[in-house]
Amino acid sequence: MGARVRLGRRFGWLWGAYAVSAYGTGLGFGAFSYVAVTVLHANAAQVSALAVTGLAVGTVLAVPLGPWAEYRPKRPVMIAMDVTRFLAMATVPIAYVAGVLTFAQLLAVGIVSATAKIASNAASGAYLKHVVEPGHLLVATSRFESTTWSATVVGPVVGGAAIGLIGPVVTIVADSVSYLLSAVGVAAIGGTEATSPKRLERNRFRDLMVGWRYVWEHAALRRLFLNAVAVNALIMAAEPPLTVLMLDRLGFTPWQYGLAFGLPCVGGLIGSRLAGRVVARYGEHTVLVRVGALRALWPIGLAFVRPGLPGLVIVIAVEFALVLCISVHNPAVAAFRLKNIDQSRVARVLSAWSITSSAGIAVTTACWGVLADVAGPRTAIAAAGALLLATPVLLPGRDLDDATPRRRKSVIQIHGMWRWP
């Protein structure tokens, strides 16, 4: 259904730029963790810290970037963030070749990359709503989701093989170059943008809070937001312990590790291609709520990973089921979210959403790193899977039937003038 819809030249360039960076990210999947474990001999706590620090510090630095991106043309923001990530990532292979690579440098690059990613996502989401009609948003978000998973199908397998044949930082080189090519693609879009909204909020702190306030006052968005933060945090928190378990404790090779996470992403390609049809047949409510609940059932299975082929099969089966559900659910959430956000607040809402999600991942990953060190990686993985089983209670019910924001009738005094927020 979605494949027959033409979304225009500007979307084509935007999609192409995203595809280049997505394939670069796929090649670099787990590269920092792999380099930390095999080159710098990091333990489970350090691998978790590597994931946590970039997210934690990056989210703090990204807080003012939502309003900053909101009031500026979005394409220059996206280009600047791509170039920033290219320059930061490029320092890693240079330092490795020179023999001066340190754990602190990996942390610093993670911080810069996480900050730039949040700003880029906020700007690109706002720009997507500008170039795609509301009725085609699900088609557009499904294409982005499909690209993400197709890149992840190929990336980890090729990246794992490249690491084994050429060296541990080759995929980081590919990832860094992909951001430079993405910047070129965004620059090639051309054309004009919708006029950026004028800054109406005089109080800078209140301006920063607009995104969170908008989500919280919208019943359906609030519950989808809380569920997304919890699910993403628990899934990602289990990744460093699983990396240590597979590469260190169970002795999986780099290509097996890449295969374990690359092959299941075929499910993501399938799910994202079917998302539009599933929504059309079963309804938006079913996909947002029931499929959202279904995706929480699978990760507990990762606690039963064993050495050799049986363990590899378990990881592939669990990840396939998880990714299939996620890839159907994500485009529906992204389209619903864009449809229900005012154009003048898109960048700030998406920035607030990303910041909170990243902060949740950072805090949870830090806790799970300590848990993995104290009780072992398998226990940490099991704990995350068990808590995920409770996350469906956060999903909306009848709230989806009323997509109207529920505004509180509060008044605020600013410079002696009373007005509605």
N, C-alpha and C positions, 0 to 999 in steps of 0.2 A: 504494500500500500504506500509506504513512505518513499520507496525508491522511485516512484513515478512523479513525485512532486518536485517541481523546479523551484529552487529557493533563490536563484539569482547569482550574478557574478561575484558580488561582494561577499555573500555567504560562502561561495566556492573558495575564494582566497582565504577567508577566515578559517574555514574547515581545513584547507590544505596546510596552513601554517600550524594549526593545532595538530594535524596528523604528523608532521615532521617532528615536533617536540615530543609527541606521544610515543613515537617509535624510538626516539632517543632515550626517553625515560624507561621504556620497556627493555632496551638493551642494558640500561644501567640499573635494573631492578636489583636491590639488595647489594649493590656494588660497594657502598660505604661500609656496610656491615661486614661484607666479605673481606675487604681490605683491612678493616680493623681487627678481625679475627686472625687472618692468615699472615698479614704483614706486620701489624703492630701487636699481635698476640693479646688482644683485648679479651676480658672475661665477660660473663653475662651482664654484670652490672654496668660495665663500660659500654657494651653494645647498646643497652637500654638508654644509657646517658647520651649516647650519640644521637639516638632518635629523639630523646626528650629535650635536649638543650636547644637544638635548632627550632623545634616547635614552640618551646616555652618563651625563649627570648624573641623569636620571630613574631609571635603573636603580640607581645608587648610593643615591639617596634611598629607593628602593622596597624595598631589601633588608630592613629591619626591618618593613615593612608586611605581609609574609606571615604571620609569627607574630601580629602585631597583629590582622589580620583573622580569623585562625584562632580566636582565643579570644573573639571578640565576635559578637553577632547579625549576620547577613550583610546584611540589608536596610538597617539604618542606615548600614553602611559604604558600600553602593552609593549610597544617597541622598547621603551626604556627598561622595563622589567626583564624582558628577554635578554637584552644586552648585559644587564647586571648579572643575571644568572650565568651567562656564557663566561664572563670574565672571572667570576668567583670559582666556577667549576674547573676552569682551565688551569687554575693554580695547583690543583691536586696532581695531575700527571707531571707537571713541571717539577714540583717538589719531589715526587717519587723518583724521577730520573736523576735528579741532583742528589738523591740520598738524604734529603732533609725533611721528608714528610713526617709530621707528628700528629698525635691524636688531637691536640689543641687546634691544629689547622683544619682537620675534618670538622670539628665542632664549629669553627668560625664560618666555614663554607656552608654548613648546614643552616646556620642562623641567617646568613644573607639569602640563601635560596628560599627558605621558608617565608621570609618577609616579602621577597619579591613575588613569590607565588600567590600569596593572599591578595596583594595589590593587583596583580595581573588577572586573577580570577574575577575580582570585583569589576574591573574595567571591561573584561571580555563578556561577562554576563550582561552588563548594561548595553554594550554594543550589539550583542546578539538580539536583544529585545528591539533595538532600533532597526536592524536590517531584516528581521523576520516577522511576518504577520502573526498576530496572536493565535490564529487557527492552525498555523504550521509549526508552532513551538515544539510540540511533541515530536514531529518529524525531525526537526533540527537537533533537539537534544538526544534523540535516538541515534542519529548519525554520529554525533560526538561520542556517545557511549560505545557504539559499535567500533569506532576507530580506536578508542582506548583499549578495548579487549582484543581486537585483532593485533594491535601492537604488542600487547602483553603475551599473546600466543607465541609470536615469533621472537620477541625480545629476550626473555630469560633463557630460552634454549640456545639461541645464537650467542647471547652474551656469556652464558656459562661455558660454551665451547671455546669462545674467543679467549676467555680468561685462562682456560687450561692450555691453549696453544700459544698465546702471545704474551699474556701477563695480566696481573690483577687490576690494572688501571685502564685497560683499553676501552672498556665500556663507559668509563667516566669521560674519556675523550669524546666518544660518540655522543654522549648525553650533552656535553658542553657545546659541541658544534651544532647540535640540533636546535638549541636556543638561538644561535646566531641566524640559522636558516629560517627559523620561525619569525624573527624580527624582520627579515627581508620580505617574507610572505605578507606580513601585516602591512608593511610599508607599501606593498604593491596593490593593496586594495583600492586606494585612491578614493575619489569622490568626497562629498561633504558629509558632516555629521549633524545630527540634531543639535540645536543650541543647548549647551550645558546649563543646568538650572542655576539661578543666582543664589548666593548665600543669603538665606533669610534669617537664620539663627545667629544672633549676635553672641550668645554665650557659647564659647568653644566646647566646653564640656557637654552641654546639652546637644550640640551638633554631633559630637561623637556618639552620643547615646541614642540618636534617632533610629538607627538600624535595629538595635535590640528592642527599643520601645515598640517599634512597628510590628516586629514578630510577636512580642509578648501580648499585644492587644488584639491579635488576630487568632481566634481560637484554634482553627485548623493548622495554621502555620506554626503556632506555638508547640502543639503536640508532635507534629512532624519534626520540628527542630529538636525537641528534647529526645525523641527516639533516635534521630540521626546521630546526635552527639554521643549518646550512650552506646549505640551499636558500633559506630566507627572507633570509639575509644577502646572498647573491649576487643574488637577484632585486631586492631593495630597493636595493642599492648601485648598480645600473644605472639606477635611476629618475632621480636628478638629472642625470647626463650625458645621458640621453634627453630630459629636459625642455629642457635647454640646446640640444641638437642640433635638436629640433623647433621650438622657439619662436624661437631666435636664429639658428642656422646655416642652417636649411632654410626658415624663414619661414612656418611653419604658423600659422594664426589661432587665437584662443582656442576658437572653436566646433569647428574641425578637431581641435584637441588634445583637447577634451572628447569628441568623437565617437570618436576613435581608442582611447580607454580606456573609454568608456561602452558602445559597441556590442558589443565582445567579451564583456562581462559577461552577455550573454544566454546564453553558454556556461556561466557559473557558475550561472545560474538553472536551466538544463537539467540540469547535472550534479548539483546538490544535490537536485533533485527525483527523480533516478534513483538516488541513492546507496544507498538502502535496497534497491531492487530488484537493483542490481548486486551488493551484498553477499549478498543472499539467493540469487542465482543462481550466482555464481562463488566465493563464500566470502570471509570476512574476510581471509584470508592473501593472496589474489590482489589485492584492492583495496589493502591496506596496502603490499604489496611491488611488484607489477607496475605498478599505476597510479602508485604513488609514483615508480618509475623513469621512467615515461613522461613525467611532468611536467617532467623535467630536459632533455628533448630540444629544446624549442622556443625558448628565449630567444636562442640564438645567431643566429637569423634577424633579430633587431632590429639587428644590425650592418650590415645591407644596406639600411637605410631610405634612400630617395631623396626629393627634393622632389616636390611635387605629388601627383596621384592615385595613381601607382604606389607611392610611399612610404606613403601613407595606407593603401592596401590591404595592404601588407606588415605594418604595425603591427597592423591589425585582425585579419588572419589568424593571426599569431603569438600575439597576446594571446588570441584566441578559443580556440585549441588549448591554451594554457597554463592558462587559467582553467577550461576544461572538466575537465581532469585534476585540478586543485587542488580543485575543488568536489566531486568524487567522493571524493577522498582525505581531505580535511579532516574531514568528519563521522565517517568511520570511525576516524580517529586520535583524535578527541575522545571518541567513545563508548568505544573501547578503553581510553583513558587513564583515564576516570572509573570504568570497571568494575574497573580494576586498582589503584586507589588506596584505601587505608583512609579511611573517612569522617573520622576524626580528623586526617588529614594533608592533606586535599584542598586547602585554601587555601594551605598552605605549598608543596606540590608544584607547583601551578599558578603560584604566584608565582615560584618558582625557575625554572620553565620559561619564563615570560614575561621574567624578568630576563635570563636567559642569551640568549634570542632577541634581545631588544632590544640587549644589549651586543654581540652578534655583528653585528647590523645596523649599530650605531654605528661599531664599529671598521672594518668592511669598507667602509662608506660613506665614512669619512674617507680611507681608503687610495685608494678609487676616485675621490674628489674630486681628490686630488693627481695620480693617474694621468691623469684627464681634462684637468687643467690642463697637464700636461707633454706627453702624447702625443695629446691630443684626445679628445673625448667618444666618437667612434666606436670608437676603440681600447679605451677603458674598457668599453664595452658588449660588444665582442667578447671581451675577456678574461673578463668575468663569465660569458658564455654558454659559453665553452670549459671553464671550471672546473666549471660546473653539470653537464656531461656526465659528470664523475667521481663525483658525489654518490650515485648508486645503490649504490655499494659499501658505504655506511654503513647501508643498510636491513637489517632483520633477515631471517634465513633460517629455519632451524628453531627459532630462539629463540621464535617466535610459538607454537610448539606447547606450550611450557612457560611459562605466564603467572605462575608462582610466583616471587616475589622470591628471589634468591639471597643470603641473608644471610651476611656474614662472621662467623665465630665469634671475635669479638674482645671483650675485656673492658676496661672503663674504670673507673678509680678516681675516685670523686667523694666528697669529704668523708669519706674513710676507708672508704667502703662499696664493695664490688665488685658490679657488676651487669652484665647483658647490655644492649647498647644498644637 
